[in-house]
Amino acid sequence: MSSALGPKPGVAVRYPDSDGKPMADNTRQFRWIVILKEGLEFAFRDRPDVFVAGDLLWYAEEGSPKVRMAPDAMVVFGRPKGDRGSYMQWVEEGIAPQVVFEVHSPGNRRGKLQEKFRFYEEHGVEEYYYYNPDNGRLTGWLRSGDKLEPIANLDGFTSPWLGVRFEPGRGPEQLKVIDRNGRRFQSPLEVAERLEAEQRRADSEQKRADSEQKRADSEQKRADSEQRRADSEHTRAEAERRRAERLAARLRELGEDVD
């Protein structure tokens, strides 16, 4: 749908990279925006044709800079990764984001939510998810024709486009988003803590391996020492045997009876 008022002839149209609004109204909302955006980024890290963004202005119509929205997170299949100041759909081969996420904040009034819903429905979004981390409630819609229809049950629901599974909780921040490999979306802090724990475990395993190697080396040295001692005893015994044989031969030469 085109804007009612197009640009004036001869006037260059500006598409600002910022709408001057904050990314989030509180720490909980911000945390979940980051979890969703980074989780999606990681889930599609090996797909060069999947673009993921968070709080990026999406301009839907050329010449209509007011026809825009900044989803908390969005995924576009069929567009390359890379930095952008905004997502101008006509520059991106006309491809609209197929999946968008919004995270609840106190500033999301009913009128604003309805405006966002109409925008996403009108401009081709295939899947729209709205998450309220304050109570753990997740709501979602799927496209059917030219409408976004509500998803009846999201508990265990798998996104057709993303392939991720949703497991809503029963309290604040209890949503689990599971990727195709069974990994739960985590905050950067959780990821850092997990990596740190894995590093400590790896260091501990390495120390144990080093200790086992030292013990094995010590055992080998002792075995080598025992072998050298045995070889020395064998050499000495062999020398004694040869000396005895020479002595016996000499005595026989002298006519002695050697037993």
Beta strands, then each sheet from edge to edge (+ up, - down):
strand 1: 50-53
strand 2: 58-59
strand 3: 68-69
strand 4: 73-77
strand 5: 87-88
strand 6: 99-103
strand 7: 127-132
strand 8: 137-144
strand 9: 147-150
strand 10: 165-167
strand 11: 176-178
sheet 1: 1+ 4- 6+ 7+ 8- 9+
sheet 2: 3+ 2- 5-
sheet 3: 10+ 11-
end
